[in-house]
Amino acid sequence: MSLIFITNDDGVHSPGIQILANTLNVLGDVYIIAPDRERSAVSHSLTLHRPLHADEIKERVYSVNGTPTDCVNIGVNGILKMRPDIVVSGINKGANLGDDITYSGTVMAAIEARILGIPSFAISLVASKNFLFQEAANFALILSEEIIKGGLPDNTLLNINLPNLPLSEMKGLRITKQGKRVYGDIVTEIVDPRGKRHFWIGGNRLSWEKGEDTDFEAIHEGMISITPLHVDLTNYTAIDKLKPLKESLISLMKPAKVMTE
């Protein structure tokens, strides 16, 4: 039997994580180790300035007063007696597409698992209400079983986004590239009754740049998007292009010659 570790950034009580756990139970022992409250958009934040509590609120379900990345670390290195066969992060209430993945606690939890050497994926439903969590969970079950059997490429995790539709109504599945979001005004200024200014970050995510085989395009066409993400963030194609800059910097860093008569 497999050991499955589930986390998220919507909190341990989110229906998405509960339905996911109930569905993956057929694969083996499922543990939920997730934040005690919503921790959306905390990215890869790791808590270093205070101790963390991990309360077992029921059998194999732990509530952690930290971030999704904290949960993965505590789960793998503290709570679980064995390394999990897979880490699944989700089911997220809303999309994690394009640039938004860099903010996502859901995606970063999967990245943390991959850094620790564990196959992982993040899964999100592209909707704002009436979430069809069971449909996404059914897909997560199929995918988890395949990953447990066959693994993933080295240093690679998957970012999954699904249309909020029954699986039978989806138009298919596509391996995609990370798209590019086009933002509107992302900061709203408000003034309270005492005249003090405040700023609300969130803004309008208006559209996306057109591009072949992006995650945005797949979702727009009613398809499941599977984007392979690499833990190594190096832009290898830029290394050669930066050589002139390197030479310039070396030249500028040489000690100035002492001029003598």
C-alpha positions as a Python dict, from the first residue, in 0.01 Angstrom:
ca = {
    (1, 'M'): (0, 0, 0),
    (2, 'S'): (116, 352, -80),
    (3, 'L'): (162, 645, 157),
    (4, 'I'): (-5, 958, 21),
    (5, 'F'): (57, 1302, 172),
    (6, 'I'): (-197, 1575, 94),
    (7, 'T'): (-167, 1946, 165),
    (8, 'N'): (-305, 2276, 30),
    (9, 'D'): (-316, 2652, 86),
    (10, 'D'): (-692, 2681, 142),
    (11, 'G'): (-670, 2529, 488),
    (12, 'V'): (-722, 2192, 649),
    (13, 'H'): (-1102, 2235, 661),
    (14, 'S'): (-1142, 2315, 290),
    (15, 'P'): (-1386, 2077, 117),
    (16, 'G'): (-1137, 2041, -168),
    (17, 'I'): (-876, 1870, 48),
    (18, 'Q'): (-1134, 1657, 228),
    (19, 'I'): (-1285, 1525, -95),
    (20, 'L'): (-937, 1466, -237),
    (21, 'A'): (-835, 1262, 68),
    (22, 'N'): (-1152, 1053, 61),
    (23, 'T'): (-1098, 977, -307),
    (24, 'L'): (-728, 885, -280),
    (25, 'N'): (-793, 651, 14),
    (26, 'V'): (-820, 359, -226),
    (27, 'L'): (-448, 392, -305),
    (28, 'G'): (-326, 347, 51),
    (29, 'D'): (-275, 543, 372),
    (30, 'V'): (-365, 910, 323),
    (31, 'Y'): (-238, 1183, 555),
    (32, 'I'): (-363, 1541, 548),
    (33, 'I'): (-109, 1789, 683),
    (34, 'A'): (-233, 2135, 596),
    (35, 'P'): (-251, 2494, 725),
    (36, 'D'): (-498, 2570, 1002),
    (37, 'R'): (-646, 2852, 791),
    (38, 'E'): (-634, 2988, 438),
    (39, 'R'): (-279, 3071, 332),
    (40, 'S'): (-335, 3169, -30),
    (41, 'A'): (-60, 3363, -210),
    (42, 'V'): (208, 3295, 52),
    (43, 'S'): (428, 3146, -222),
    (44, 'H'): (730, 2948, -92),
    (45, 'S'): (728, 3111, 251),
    (46, 'L'): (899, 2911, 526),
    (47, 'T'): (850, 3000, 894),
    (48, 'L'): (1184, 3040, 1072),
    (49, 'H'): (1113, 3295, 1346),
    (50, 'R'): (881, 3090, 1570),
    (51, 'P'): (799, 2728, 1655),
    (52, 'L'): (503, 2566, 1482),
    (53, 'H'): (219, 2355, 1618),
    (54, 'A'): (89, 2048, 1437),
    (55, 'D'): (-235, 1936, 1602),
    (56, 'E'): (-384, 1599, 1508),
    (57, 'I'): (-749, 1701, 1484),
    (58, 'K'): (-853, 1350, 1384),
    (59, 'E'): (-677, 1035, 1272),
    (60, 'R'): (-415, 1117, 1005),
    (61, 'V'): (-532, 1479, 978),
    (62, 'Y'): (-298, 1749, 1109),
    (63, 'S'): (-362, 2121, 1138),
    (64, 'V'): (-46, 2335, 1123),
    (65, 'N'): (-24, 2702, 1217),
    (66, 'G'): (210, 2772, 927),
    (67, 'T'): (240, 2786, 551),
    (68, 'P'): (198, 2509, 294),
    (69, 'T'): (578, 2484, 266),
    (70, 'D'): (596, 2447, 645),
    (71, 'C'): (342, 2166, 624),
    (72, 'V'): (548, 1971, 372),
    (73, 'N'): (864, 2008, 580),
    (74, 'I'): (695, 1914, 905),
    (75, 'G'): (514, 1626, 742),
    (76, 'V'): (814, 1471, 570),
    (77, 'N'): (1074, 1540, 838),
    (78, 'G'): (863, 1525, 1153),
    (79, 'I'): (521, 1365, 1147),
    (80, 'L'): (543, 1082, 895),
    (81, 'K'): (744, 776, 994),
    (82, 'M'): (811, 687, 630),
    (83, 'R'): (870, 896, 319),
    (84, 'P'): (548, 936, 121),
    (85, 'D'): (519, 788, -225),
    (86, 'I'): (360, 1109, -351),
    (87, 'V'): (260, 1456, -235),
    (88, 'V'): (-60, 1604, -378),
    (89, 'S'): (-136, 1973, -316),
    (90, 'G'): (-496, 2087, -357),
    (91, 'I'): (-767, 2084, -465),
    (92, 'N'): (-726, 2459, -495),
    (93, 'K'): (-1030, 2684, -509),
    (94, 'G'): (-939, 2878, -821),
    (95, 'A'): (-685, 2870, -1101),
    (96, 'N'): (-307, 2855, -1074),
    (97, 'L'): (-215, 2958, -1428),
    (98, 'G'): (70, 3151, -1582),
    (99, 'D'): (259, 3393, -1358),
    (100, 'D'): (19, 3325, -1072),
    (101, 'I'): (204, 3004, -989),
    (102, 'T'): (486, 3210, -837),
    (103, 'Y'): (243, 3341, -574),
    (104, 'S'): (64, 3014, -512),
    (105, 'G'): (109, 2833, -183),
    (106, 'T'): (-54, 2531, -346),
    (107, 'V'): (208, 2508, -622),
    (108, 'M'): (497, 2589, -390),
    (109, 'A'): (400, 2306, -156),
    (110, 'A'): (441, 2070, -450),
    (111, 'I'): (774, 2234, -534),
    (112, 'E'): (893, 2183, -176),
    (113, 'A'): (804, 1816, -198),
    (114, 'R'): (999, 1785, -522),
    (115, 'I'): (1299, 1958, -361),
    (116, 'L'): (1281, 1691, -92),
    (117, 'G'): (1291, 1426, -363),
    (118, 'I'): (924, 1323, -358),
    (119, 'P'): (706, 1303, -673),
    (120, 'S'): (436, 1567, -651),
    (121, 'F'): (170, 1767, -827),
    (122, 'A'): (-54, 2065, -757),
    (123, 'I'): (-416, 2055, -868),
    (124, 'S'): (-655, 2348, -908),
    (125, 'L'): (-1011, 2407, -1026),
    (126, 'V'): (-1059, 2708, -1253),
    (127, 'A'): (-1369, 2856, -1093),
    (128, 'S'): (-1480, 3105, -830),
    (129, 'K'): (-1788, 2921, -701),
    (130, 'N'): (-1983, 2595, -731),
    (131, 'F'): (-1659, 2395, -734),
    (132, 'L'): (-1684, 2044, -876),
    (133, 'F'): (-1424, 1904, -638),
    (134, 'Q'): (-1520, 1542, -693),
    (135, 'E'): (-1449, 1567, -1065),
    (136, 'A'): (-1102, 1704, -995),
    (137, 'A'): (-1046, 1441, -727),
    (138, 'N'): (-1136, 1165, -972),
    (139, 'F'): (-870, 1292, -1210),
    (140, 'A'): (-620, 1325, -923),
    (141, 'L'): (-680, 958, -842),
    (142, 'I'): (-600, 848, -1197),
    (143, 'L'): (-291, 1069, -1211),
    (144, 'S'): (-163, 970, -866),
    (145, 'E'): (-184, 602, -950),
    (146, 'E'): (16, 656, -1270),
    (147, 'I'): (283, 863, -1093),
    (148, 'I'): (320, 611, -811),
    (149, 'K'): (371, 337, -1071),
    (150, 'G'): (591, 522, -1318),
    (151, 'G'): (735, 826, -1142),
    (152, 'L'): (814, 1165, -1296),
    (153, 'P'): (1120, 1309, -1471),
    (154, 'D'): (1399, 1424, -1239),
    (155, 'N'): (1342, 1756, -1059),
    (156, 'T'): (1000, 1788, -1221),
    (157, 'L'): (656, 1837, -1071),
    (158, 'L'): (320, 1888, -1240),
    (159, 'N'): (87, 2186, -1218),
    (160, 'I'): (-265, 2069, -1301),
    (161, 'N'): (-556, 2300, -1381),
    (162, 'L'): (-903, 2171, -1467),
    (163, 'P'): (-1210, 2344, -1607),
    (164, 'N'): (-1495, 2335, -1359),
    (165, 'L'): (-1681, 2070, -1560),
    (166, 'P'): (-1766, 1702, -1530),
    (167, 'L'): (-1478, 1496, -1667),
    (168, 'S'): (-1711, 1361, -1936),
    (169, 'E'): (-1767, 1716, -2068),
    (170, 'M'): (-1403, 1819, -2085),
    (171, 'K'): (-1255, 1848, -2434),
    (172, 'G'): (-943, 1651, -2354),
    (173, 'L'): (-603, 1696, -2195),
    (174, 'R'): (-297, 1890, -2303),
    (175, 'I'): (65, 1909, -2188),
    (176, 'T'): (115, 2283, -2166),
    (177, 'K'): (361, 2566, -2117),
    (178, 'Q'): (328, 2829, -1848),
    (179, 'G'): (140, 3122, -1994),
    (180, 'K'): (169, 3494, -1932),
    (181, 'R'): (-99, 3688, -1749),
    (182, 'V'): (-199, 4041, -1855),
    (183, 'Y'): (-290, 4241, -1546),
    (184, 'G'): (-505, 4547, -1504),
    (185, 'D'): (-480, 4776, -1202),
    (186, 'I'): (-349, 4549, -927),
    (187, 'V'): (-366, 4796, -636),
    (188, 'T'): (-683, 4970, -521),
    (189, 'E'): (-653, 5271, -291),
    (190, 'I'): (-927, 5324, -33),
    (191, 'V'): (-977, 5586, 238),
    (192, 'D'): (-1127, 5496, 574),
    (193, 'P'): (-1380, 5718, 762),
    (194, 'R'): (-1092, 5888, 944),
    (195, 'G'): (-922, 5986, 621),
    (196, 'K'): (-641, 5733, 641),
    (197, 'R'): (-524, 5579, 312),
    (198, 'H'): (-516, 5203, 267),
    (199, 'F'): (-417, 4983, -25),
    (200, 'W'): (-585, 4661, -134),
    (201, 'I'): (-368, 4431, -346),
    (202, 'G'): (-553, 4200, -582),
    (203, 'G'): (-649, 4387, -890),
    (204, 'N'): (-800, 4272, -1216),
    (205, 'R'): (-649, 3977, -1400),
    (206, 'L'): (-784, 4083, -1734),
    (207, 'S'): (-645, 3848, -1993),
    (208, 'W'): (-343, 3650, -2106),
    (209, 'E'): (-91, 3670, -2385),
    (210, 'K'): (-176, 3450, -2680),
    (211, 'G'): (56, 3156, -2724),
    (212, 'E'): (44, 2803, -2855),
    (213, 'D'): (-6, 2524, -2601),
    (214, 'T'): (-16, 2748, -2293),
    (215, 'D'): (-207, 2660, -1979),
    (216, 'F'): (-445, 2951, -2043),
    (217, 'E'): (-527, 2833, -2394),
    (218, 'A'): (-597, 2478, -2280),
    (219, 'I'): (-839, 2593, -2010),
    (220, 'H'): (-1005, 2837, -2252),
    (221, 'E'): (-1069, 2542, -2485),
    (222, 'G'): (-1223, 2334, -2206),
    (223, 'M'): (-922, 2105, -2164),
    (224, 'I'): (-720, 1987, -1865),
    (225, 'S'): (-384, 2163, -1849),
    (226, 'I'): (-78, 1970, -1728),
    (227, 'T'): (229, 2192, -1703),
    (228, 'P'): (561, 2029, -1608),
    (229, 'L'): (756, 2262, -1380),
    (230, 'H'): (1129, 2239, -1316),
    (231, 'V'): (1279, 2308, -975),
    (232, 'D'): (1594, 2446, -1139),
    (233, 'L'): (1510, 2808, -1227),
    (234, 'T'): (1827, 2869, -1430),
    (235, 'N'): (1767, 3028, -1771),
    (236, 'Y'): (2020, 2819, -1964),
    (237, 'T'): (1959, 2995, -2294),
    (238, 'A'): (2072, 3324, -2136),
    (239, 'I'): (2413, 3198, -2019),
    (240, 'D'): (2588, 3254, -2353),
    (241, 'K'): (2403, 3582, -2411),
    (242, 'L'): (2540, 3715, -2080),
    (243, 'K'): (2906, 3657, -2172),
    (244, 'P'): (2959, 4015, -2302),
    (245, 'L'): (2818, 4148, -1974),
    (246, 'K'): (3050, 3916, -1783),
    (247, 'E'): (3356, 4046, -1971),
    (248, 'S'): (3251, 4406, -1911),
    (249, 'L'): (3208, 4345, -1540),
    (250, 'I'): (3546, 4174, -1511),
    (251, 'S'): (3710, 4468, -1685),
    (252, 'L'): (3540, 4722, -1457),
    (253, 'M'): (3631, 4527, -1144),
    (254, 'K'): (4008, 4528, -1217),
    (255, 'P'): (4208, 4755, -983),
    (256, 'A'): (4279, 5095, -1138),
    (257, 'K'): (4637, 5133, -1265),
    (258, 'V'): (4853, 5380, -1075),
    (259, 'M'): (4959, 5653, -1312),
    (260, 'T'): (5324, 5760, -1268),
    (261, 'E'): (5537, 6018, -1446),
}
